[in-house]
Amino acid sequence: MSKSTDERGRLYLPKDVRERFGETYRVVELPSHVALFPVDEDPLEGVQEAVGDAFENENVEELKEQAREALAESARDNDEGRDEN
């Protein structure tokens, strides 16, 4: 599907696309192109549908702590990368 923006830079998606994927999208800029990713009305429900029962027997608090640690590590790595430049 090919679409053009209007004079104000707006992009109009066909009704069937909006009905299938929803009304809200995240715009992601990549080196070679731009991608649109639908955002679920209820993001938590969307994640639950995507992962299914993969975390069914996991402790929620432990998962949250692991996520916090991963974010902190990522932030440290990003800070170190800036210091090297």
N, C-alpha and C positions, 0 to 999 in steps of 0.2 A: 504494500500500500504506500502510495506517495502522497504527501500533503504539503501544502505551502502555508506560510504564515501570512496574516493579513498585514495591512499597513502599520498596525500597532504591535506586531510581533506575536499575535495570538495564533494558536494552533487549535483547530477545531477537529475533534474526533467524531467519527460517525456514531450514530445512535447505537448500532449493534455492538460496537466496540465498548461504548460506555455501559451498555446493559450487561455485557459479558465480564468486564474487568472493573467497573465502578467509575466513580466520578473524581477520585483523588489519586494523584500520581506523584511519585518522587522523580525529579529530573536529576539524572546522574551524568556528569560531564566526564568523558573518558578521553584518552589522548587522540583517538581517531574518530569519535562520534559521540552523540548524545543518546542516552537511553531513557525510556520512561518505564517506571515500575509501579504497578498499582499498589496503593496503600489500602489495606483492609479498614473497614469502618471500625472494627474492633481488632486492633493489632494482636492482642493476646490470643484471641480466637483463631486468627490467621496463623500464628506460630503453632498453636496446638494442632491445627489441621495439618500443617506442614510436617511436623515431627511425629505425629501419631502417638504411639505408645512408647517411643524411644526413651522417655524419661519417667515412665510410669512408676518404677520402683526407686526413684532417686529422691533424696532429701532436698526439698526446695531451698532450705537455708544454706546447705552445703553448695548447691549450684549457684546461688547468689554470691556466696563468698568467692567461689572459683572465678566467677565473672568479674567481680571487683578486682581480684588479684590480676587477672588477665588485662583489664583496662589499665591498672596502675603500671604494669610491666610495659604495656604498649606506650604509655605516656613517657615513661623513663627512656625507652628506646628512641622515641621521637625527639626528646630533649637532647640525648646524646648525639643524635644525627645532626641536630642544629648546631651543637657546640663544635663539631668537626668541620663545619663549613665556614 
